[in-house]
Amino acid sequence: MAGNKQFENGDWVQGRSREGELIHGFIETLSRNQDIIKVNVVESDNEKAIGKAIWIPSKWTEKLPDLEISNESDLLALIDLALLSKDETWFMELSGKLGTIKIHPTIKDKKSDFILEGNRIAKLDF
């Protein structure tokens, strides 16, 4: 999982703890040379590790790709997570995205009122 990847605070990672547990979480703190990172564990095969922050070697982790969230309900869930984790920067970023979605909403997939269900030809009266 190693490489010359650059980590930043807030990056989502997955990897293994010193005890070999699978972990998934976000980076809280980086050592100066990024050899060791402090990960806030959100998911793990060890339930006792969930919600705790642990220090692990960065070579035991893999940076997860950033997801582009444009769905209002997903953004609201992430805003709740930012509030729970007391991450003001992330909260402000997500709130800005939410504001953009509300200003420029995407066209919703909606069935038109004039489209007939089933075979349209069979419904015609010749």
Buried (B, 14 or more C-beta within 10 A) or exposed (E): BEEEBEBEBEBBBBBBBEEEBBBBBBBBEBEEEBEBBBBBBBEBEBEEBBEEBBEBBBBBBBBEEEEEBEEBEEBEEBBEBBEEBEBEEBBEBBEEBBEEBEEEEEEEEEEEEEEEEEEEEEEEEE
